[in-house]
Amino acid sequence: MTKVVLLDPAAPERLDRIRPHLPQGWTLVAAASRDPADQIAALRGVDFAITGDAPVTAPMMAVPGLRAVHKWGVGYDGIDLDAARLHGVRVFRTTGINAVAVAETTLGLILAVNRNIVRGHVGIRDGGWPKGQVSASCTTLSGKTVGIVGMGHIGQALARLLAGFGCRILYAKRTPLSAAEEAELHASHAPLEELLASADVVTLNCDLNDSTRNLINRDRLALMKPGAILINAARGGVLVEPDLAQALGAGRLRGAGIDVFSVEPIQPDNPLLALDNVVLTPHISGLDAEGFAPSIRRMAANLQAVLDEGEPNPTDILV
């Protein structure tokens, strides 16, 4: 019998939603908590582990019998790939499966910040009518310059959505797209510093790795146009949050939309919580109810390939 553990603690109802999309005869359990001891205990006796946000550490990779770990999503910065290689554990992710969801969330955050949608809602909910207070900072997206940091599946999906707004699109990427791809997306490659200095909206849609950790810090925020906005739907570690809070508090930037944080759930002392020109969401950009079943079936297919000594989806292979 094949046994799978979901490392993110889950209610029985969530497990019941997942089970019908797994191969017949597979069993599914969830970790009791995110405590390291509970995570290790959950891995004992299982063939496969699935993780959404739970880190997969070197001691977890060393649990005997573990054959593969599957990321439910794209970002793998919390998975110890070196330890996986050491212990012969395969690692996969669902590349591109939530690209449209993340791109739409990114666009939603841009519009929410530009149009003061959340500030208006909160003001009315609290008994006010803040039309006058928000009017000076309401602006449009149409015709503006948008800088996309990272131009993978998500960045390209966002560029396609922005086409309807007539935006000028700049992107920063270590390996530029082909001329044909740039033409299809109406996008132009630019060095990061040039992008930051030119864009009215800067959106982070890149992986978190050694080259992008703390990429957007005090010095790079200072390069941005006064009155620009910043959106982060990538990973919290790409952005130095106290530096952003200082830039926003000083009026250097007009606003920000943040879906991901350096520590999740967000901590009570995070300085972004004290600002009213920031829209904060709880890492929901990759969520898509319609993509729930296809994601599970794709993960199961990759894991079944491990059992059958076959070939998983090549774009999903990390180790």
Secondary structure, 3 states (H helix, E strand, C coil): CCEEEECCCCCHHHHHHHHHHCCCCCEEEECCCCCHHHHHHHHCCCCEEEECCCCECHHHHCCCCCCEEEECCCCCCCECHHHHHHHCCEEEECCCCCHHHHHHHHHHHHHHHHCCHHHHHHHHHCCCCCHHHHHCCCCCCCCCEEEEECCCHHHHHHHHHHHHHCCEEEEECCCCCCHHHHHHHCEEECCHHHHHHHCCEEEECCCCCCCCCCCECHHHHCCCCCCCEEEECCCHHHECHHHHHHHHHCCCCCEEEECCCCCCCCCCCCHHHHCCCEEECCCCCCCCHHHHHHHHHHHHHHHHHHHCCCCCCHHHECC
